[in-house]
């Protein structure tokens, strides 16, 4: 009798572990079931799903700046340095991504609108007077169809951002933007 009870307990424990592993996938599937996938567009934010993207992007928030038939690109908002890399060059606030690290970008807050309505970006290290700016080195880029495949594969959450939250401290951004999905 005691052996049977232990066997049942072991079986119930095994079923419980399997269900705990499957519940997040089921929850995500139910949440997304029947809903059209939001298309990536300039001004939207990509929020990396834990463990679902390349390690360069684990725990990142990327502001999409351009999306088209040739691919997409944007800036990682929440990395004060490259993963496992040296400190950023003088005058640079954030690591924008692994693509072309020699390129510099300036993101300027020009208003409080949503998406890009309150932001302006330019290549280079411009410093508009009286503006809030972030300077980046490098960018994040995807080839034709690559970002869409990563979105369909569940690597990213796609959400609306706003100018004010784009300038949050780097350590707070992922948690702020991922919270609605967790």
C-alpha positions as CSV (number, residue, x, y, z in Angstrom):
1,X,0.0,0.0,0.0
2,X,2.8,2.4,0.9
3,X,4.6,1.7,-2.4
4,X,1.4,2.5,-4.3
5,X,1.0,5.8,-2.5
6,X,4.7,6.7,-3.2
7,X,4.1,5.8,-6.9
8,X,1.0,8.0,-7.1
9,X,2.9,10.9,-5.4
10,X,5.8,10.5,-7.8
11,X,3.4,10.4,-10.8
12,X,1.5,13.5,-9.6
13,X,4.8,15.3,-9.0
14,X,5.9,14.5,-12.6
15,X,2.6,15.7,-14.0
16,X,2.9,18.9,-12.0
17,X,6.4,19.6,-13.3
18,X,5.3,19.0,-16.9
19,X,2.3,21.3,-16.5
20,X,4.4,24.0,-14.8
21,X,6.8,24.0,-17.8
22,X,3.9,24.1,-20.3
23,X,1.7,26.7,-18.7
24,X,3.7,29.8,-19.9
25,X,3.5,28.5,-23.5
26,X,-0.2,27.8,-23.1
27,X,-0.8,31.2,-21.5
28,X,1.0,32.9,-24.4
29,X,-0.8,30.8,-26.9
30,X,-4.2,31.7,-25.4
31,X,-3.3,35.3,-25.1
32,X,-2.3,35.5,-28.8
33,X,-4.9,33.1,-30.2
34,X,-7.0,34.7,-32.8
35,X,-5.3,38.1,-32.5
36,X,-3.6,39.4,-35.6
37,X,0.2,39.9,-35.2
38,X,1.1,43.5,-34.9
39,X,3.3,44.5,-37.8
40,X,6.7,46.1,-36.9
41,X,6.7,49.9,-37.6
42,X,8.9,52.9,-36.8
43,X,8.3,54.2,-33.3
44,X,7.3,50.8,-31.9
45,X,9.4,49.0,-29.3
46,X,10.8,45.5,-29.4
47,X,11.0,43.9,-26.0
48,X,13.2,40.8,-25.9
49,X,11.5,37.8,-24.4
50,X,13.8,36.1,-21.9
51,X,16.0,33.5,-23.5
52,X,14.3,33.8,-26.8
53,X,16.7,36.0,-28.8
54,X,20.4,36.1,-29.6
55,X,22.4,36.8,-26.4
56,X,23.4,40.2,-27.7
57,X,19.7,41.2,-27.3
58,X,18.8,39.3,-24.1
59,X,17.0,41.7,-21.8
60,X,16.9,44.6,-24.3
61,X,14.4,47.1,-25.5
62,X,14.9,48.3,-29.1
63,X,13.3,51.4,-30.6
64,X,12.5,50.7,-34.2
65,X,13.5,53.6,-36.5
66,X,13.0,52.2,-39.9
67,X,11.1,49.2,-41.3
68,X,10.8,48.3,-44.9
69,X,11.2,45.8,-47.6
70,X,15.0,45.9,-47.2
71,X,14.8,45.1,-43.5
72,X,14.6,47.0,-40.2
73,X,16.8,48.8,-37.8
74,X,16.7,50.6,-34.6
75,X,18.6,51.4,-31.4
76,X,18.9,49.4,-28.2
77,X,17.7,51.8,-25.5
78,X,18.7,50.1,-22.3
79,X,22.4,49.1,-22.6
80,X,24.9,51.4,-21.0
81,X,27.7,49.2,-22.6
82,X,28.0,46.3,-25.1
83,X,27.6,42.9,-23.6
84,X,31.0,41.6,-22.5
85,X,32.5,44.6,-24.2
86,X,34.8,47.5,-23.3
87,X,33.3,50.7,-21.9
88,X,31.7,53.0,-24.5
89,X,33.7,55.8,-26.1
90,X,33.6,59.2,-24.4
91,X,30.5,61.2,-25.2
92,X,28.4,58.0,-25.9
93,X,25.5,57.2,-23.5
94,X,24.3,53.8,-24.8
95,X,25.2,50.8,-26.9
96,X,22.8,50.9,-29.8
97,X,23.5,47.4,-31.0
98,X,26.2,45.2,-32.6
99,X,25.8,46.4,-36.2
100,X,28.4,49.0,-37.4
101,X,29.6,50.1,-33.9
102,X,31.7,52.9,-35.5
103,X,28.4,54.7,-36.4
104,X,27.0,57.3,-34.0
105,X,23.4,58.3,-33.5
106,X,21.7,61.0,-31.4
107,X,18.2,60.5,-30.2
108,X,16.6,63.8,-29.1
109,X,13.4,64.3,-27.1
110,X,11.5,67.1,-28.8
111,X,8.0,66.6,-27.3
112,X,5.9,64.3,-25.3
113,X,4.0,62.5,-28.1
114,X,3.8,58.8,-28.6
115,X,6.2,56.8,-30.7
116,X,8.4,59.0,-32.8
117,X,6.1,62.0,-32.5
118,X,8.2,63.1,-29.5
119,X,11.5,61.9,-30.8
120,X,14.0,62.8,-33.5
121,X,17.0,60.9,-34.4
122,X,20.0,61.7,-36.6
123,X,23.3,60.1,-37.5
124,X,26.2,61.8,-35.8
125,X,26.7,63.4,-32.4
126,X,24.5,66.5,-32.6
127,X,23.7,68.4,-29.5
128,X,20.6,70.5,-29.8
129,X,20.5,73.2,-27.1
130,X,18.0,72.8,-24.3
131,X,17.0,69.2,-25.4
132,X,17.2,65.9,-23.8
133,X,19.5,63.7,-25.8
134,X,21.0,60.2,-25.8
135,X,24.0,59.3,-27.9
136,X,24.5,55.8,-29.2
137,X,27.2,53.8,-30.8
138,X,26.1,51.0,-33.3
139,X,22.6,49.9,-34.0
140,X,20.4,46.8,-34.2
141,X,19.5,45.6,-37.7
142,X,17.6,42.8,-39.4
143,X,17.6,41.7,-43.0
144,X,14.5,41.4,-45.2
145,X,11.9,39.3,-43.4
146,X,14.2,38.5,-40.5
147,X,12.5,40.6,-37.8
148,X,9.0,39.3,-38.9
149,X,10.3,35.7,-38.5
150,X,11.7,36.5,-35.1
151,X,8.4,38.0,-34.1
152,X,6.4,35.0,-35.3
153,X,8.8,32.7,-33.5
154,X,8.1,34.5,-30.2
155,X,11.5,36.2,-29.8
156,X,10.1,39.6,-29.2
157,X,7.1,41.4,-27.8
158,X,6.1,44.4,-29.8
159,X,4.6,47.4,-28.0
160,X,3.9,51.1,-28.3
161,X,6.5,53.4,-26.6
162,X,6.5,57.1,-25.9
163,X,9.2,59.7,-25.9
164,X,9.4,60.1,-22.1
165,X,9.8,56.3,-21.4
166,X,12.5,56.1,-24.1
167,X,14.7,58.1,-21.8
168,X,14.2,56.0,-18.6
169,X,17.3,54.8,-16.9
170,X,18.7,51.8,-18.7
171,X,18.2,49.4,-15.8
172,X,14.5,50.2,-15.5
173,X,13.4,50.0,-19.2
174,X,13.1,46.2,-19.8
175,X,11.0,45.7,-16.6
176,X,8.9,48.7,-17.5
177,X,8.1,47.5,-21.0
178,X,7.9,43.8,-20.3
179,X,5.5,44.1,-17.4
180,X,2.3,44.0,-19.5
181,X,3.4,40.7,-21.1
182,X,4.5,38.8,-17.9
